[in-house]
Amino acid sequence: MNRDEIINIVKVKMDEVSPFEEEELVSSSLIEQLLDFAAGSVVRLFPDHQLPTITDNSISLTKNPDGSGYFTLPASFQRLVSLRLESWERPVTKAITDKDPSYSIQFNKYIRGGVTFPVAVQKSRTMEYFSVPKEKSHELK
């Protein structure tokens, strides 16, 4: 079943399809937006091991002088399953937000995330990471 068929089924269920009327009461664009939201909600409910993981090699990391960095999330991004840089000993599997109290700790070079316990912070459409030693390169694994 494709997207247009789903939209038509929604219109039939809402009694929006009638052989006698030409005009739409609920626009297809509203149904499109709701479908996007619903699909994202369903994906967020799935366990990590049942999700298809996508590695986007076109992601370009921006390196900060203090060893941290960030990158823009792809448009298809729904949630973080795993993020690992070459120099890290383990991946980050849960991202915090900039509202989390531990976010402010990431700006202290002595106690922030590092090679052993890295930290990822999701801020709207970007992901920040902490941190990489100065002599190491910023590369996704």
TORLOKOL-123925 format. One record per residue (C-alpha): x, y, z; residue number from 1. Coordinates in Angstrom, 2 decimals, padded with zeros to 5 digits. Layout:
BEGIN
+---------+---------+---------+-----+
!       u !       v !       w ! pos !
+---------+---------+---------+-----+
!       X !       Y !       Z ! NUM !
...
+---------+---------+---------+-----+
END
This chain:
BEGIN
+---------+---------+---------+-----+
!       u !       v !       w ! pos !
+---------+---------+---------+-----+
!  000.00 !  000.00 !  000.00 !   1 !
!  001.43 !  003.37 ! -000.99 !   2 !
!  000.95 !  006.80 !  000.56 !   3 !
! -001.83 !  007.91 ! -001.84 !   4 !
! -003.83 !  004.78 ! -001.06 !   5 !
! -003.50 !  005.46 !  002.68 !   6 !
! -004.69 !  009.06 !  002.18 !   7 !
! -007.73 !  007.82 !  000.23 !   8 !
! -008.55 !  005.29 !  002.97 !   9 !
! -008.34 !  008.08 !  005.58 !  10 !
! -010.71 !  010.23 !  003.49 !  11 !
! -013.18 !  007.34 !  003.13 !  12 !
! -013.09 !  006.71 !  006.90 !  13 !
! -013.70 !  010.42 !  007.54 !  14 !
! -016.55 !  010.47 !  005.00 !  15 !
! -014.57 !  012.94 !  002.92 !  16 !
! -014.96 !  011.00 ! -000.31 !  17 !
! -018.34 !  011.36 ! -001.92 !  18 !
! -019.38 !  010.84 ! -005.53 !  19 !
! -021.61 !  013.93 ! -005.30 !  20 !
! -019.13 !  016.50 ! -003.95 !  21 !
! -016.17 !  018.05 ! -005.68 !  22 !
! -014.78 !  020.01 ! -002.73 !  23 !
! -012.52 !  018.63 !  000.01 !  24 !
! -013.38 !  019.54 !  003.60 !  25 !
! -010.07 !  018.21 !  004.94 !  26 !
! -007.11 !  018.89 !  002.69 !  27 !
! -004.69 !  016.18 !  001.62 !  28 !
! -001.82 !  018.29 !  002.94 !  29 !
! -003.26 !  018.09 !  006.48 !  30 !
! -003.52 !  014.31 !  006.18 !  31 !
!  000.07 !  014.23 !  004.83 !  32 !
!  001.36 !  016.10 !  007.89 !  33 !
! -000.54 !  013.80 !  010.25 !  34 !
!  000.83 !  010.73 !  008.45 !  35 !
!  004.40 !  012.01 !  008.91 !  36 !
!  003.77 !  012.61 !  012.61 !  37 !
!  002.12 !  009.20 !  013.07 !  38 !
!  004.94 !  007.38 !  011.27 !  39 !
!  007.53 !  009.12 !  013.45 !  40 !
!  005.57 !  008.20 !  016.59 !  41 !
!  005.46 !  004.54 !  015.58 !  42 !
!  009.19 !  004.46 !  014.80 !  43 !
!  010.00 !  005.92 !  018.23 !  44 !
!  008.06 !  003.07 !  019.89 !  45 !
!  010.05 !  000.27 !  018.23 !  46 !
!  012.92 ! -001.36 !  020.12 !  47 !
!  016.37 ! -000.50 !  018.73 !  48 !
!  017.10 ! -004.02 !  017.48 !  49 !
!  014.00 ! -003.97 !  015.24 !  50 !
!  014.83 ! -000.67 !  013.55 !  51 !
!  016.80 ! -000.47 !  010.34 !  52 !
!  020.00 !  001.37 !  011.13 !  53 !
!  021.17 !  003.78 !  008.49 !  54 !
!  024.74 !  004.90 !  008.26 !  55 !
!  024.98 !  008.14 !  006.33 !  56 !
!  028.56 !  008.54 !  005.13 !  57 !
!  027.78 !  012.00 !  003.79 !  58 !
!  027.58 !  013.45 !  007.32 !  59 !
!  030.22 !  016.11 !  007.76 !  60 !
!  031.52 !  016.66 !  011.28 !  61 !
!  032.45 !  020.16 !  012.40 !  62 !
!  035.36 !  020.09 !  014.83 !  63 !
!  035.59 !  022.63 !  017.67 !  64 !
!  039.01 !  023.70 !  019.07 !  65 !
!  038.20 !  022.19 !  022.49 !  66 !
!  037.80 !  018.63 !  021.12 !  67 !
!  034.02 !  018.69 !  020.89 !  68 !
!  032.10 !  018.91 !  017.64 !  69 !
!  028.73 !  018.74 !  015.98 !  70 !
!  026.94 !  017.72 !  012.81 !  71 !
!  023.60 !  018.41 !  011.18 !  72 !
!  021.13 !  015.56 !  011.45 !  73 !
!  019.76 !  014.13 !  008.18 !  74 !
!  016.16 !  015.03 !  007.33 !  75 !
!  015.14 !  011.38 !  007.81 !  76 !
!  016.52 !  011.26 !  011.38 !  77 !
!  014.01 !  009.91 !  013.91 !  78 !
!  016.09 !  008.90 !  016.92 !  79 !
!  019.61 !  007.98 !  017.95 !  80 !
!  020.36 !  004.27 !  018.07 !  81 !
!  024.15 !  004.49 !  018.26 !  82 !
!  026.86 !  007.08 !  017.62 !  83 !
!  030.53 !  006.19 !  017.66 !  84 !
!  033.63 !  008.07 !  016.65 !  85 !
!  036.89 !  006.29 !  015.76 !  86 !
!  038.71 !  007.48 !  018.87 !  87 !
!  035.97 !  006.49 !  021.33 !  88 !
!  036.12 !  003.24 !  023.28 !  89 !
!  032.34 !  002.77 !  023.20 !  90 !
!  029.32 !  004.20 !  021.39 !  91 !
!  026.76 !  006.65 !  022.73 !  92 !
!  023.33 !  005.01 !  022.70 !  93 !
!  021.28 !  007.71 !  024.43 !  94 !
!  021.54 !  011.39 !  023.59 !  95 !
!  020.77 !  014.05 !  026.17 !  96 !
!  019.18 !  017.41 !  025.35 !  97 !
!  020.47 !  020.90 !  026.03 !  98 !
!  017.86 !  021.10 !  028.83 !  99 !
!  019.52 !  018.22 !  030.72 ! 100 !
!  021.52 !  019.34 !  033.79 ! 101 !
!  024.53 !  017.33 !  032.62 ! 102 !
!  024.73 !  019.46 !  029.44 ! 103 !
!  026.41 !  022.33 !  031.31 ! 104 !
!  029.04 !  019.87 !  032.60 ! 105 !
!  030.14 !  019.25 !  029.00 ! 106 !
!  031.78 !  022.68 !  028.91 ! 107 !
!  034.16 !  021.80 !  031.75 ! 108 !
!  037.21 !  020.20 !  030.10 ! 109 !
!  038.02 !  018.10 !  033.19 ! 110 !
!  034.70 !  016.35 !  033.81 ! 111 !
!  032.90 !  016.27 !  030.45 ! 112 !
!  032.42 !  013.29 !  028.18 ! 113 !
!  035.53 !  011.84 !  026.63 ! 114 !
!  036.99 !  008.75 !  025.01 ! 115 !
!  035.80 !  006.35 !  027.70 ! 116 !
!  032.37 !  007.89 !  028.41 ! 117 !
!  031.41 !  010.01 !  025.41 ! 118 !
!  028.29 !  012.19 !  025.43 ! 119 !
!  025.95 !  013.19 !  022.61 ! 120 !
!  023.55 !  016.12 !  022.84 ! 121 !
!  020.62 !  016.50 !  020.46 ! 122 !
!  019.70 !  020.14 !  019.82 ! 123 !
!  016.85 !  020.51 !  017.33 ! 124 !
!  018.42 !  019.42 !  014.00 ! 125 !
!  022.03 !  019.12 !  015.19 ! 126 !
!  023.92 !  016.61 !  017.31 ! 127 !
!  026.83 !  017.78 !  019.47 ! 128 !
!  029.41 !  015.31 !  020.75 ! 129 !
!  031.90 !  015.44 !  023.60 ! 130 !
!  034.73 !  014.81 !  023.11 ! 131 !
!  037.81 !  013.78 !  021.13 ! 132 !
!  041.45 !  014.23 !  022.22 ! 133 !
!  043.19 !  017.04 !  020.32 ! 134 !
!  045.66 !  014.66 !  018.63 ! 135 !
!  042.86 !  012.37 !  017.32 ! 136 !
!  040.73 !  012.88 !  014.24 ! 137 !
!  036.98 !  013.40 !  014.24 ! 138 !
!  035.72 !  010.46 !  012.16 ! 139 !
!  032.53 !  008.43 !  012.39 ! 140 !
!  033.03 !  004.73 !  012.86 ! 141 !
+---------+---------+---------+-----+
END
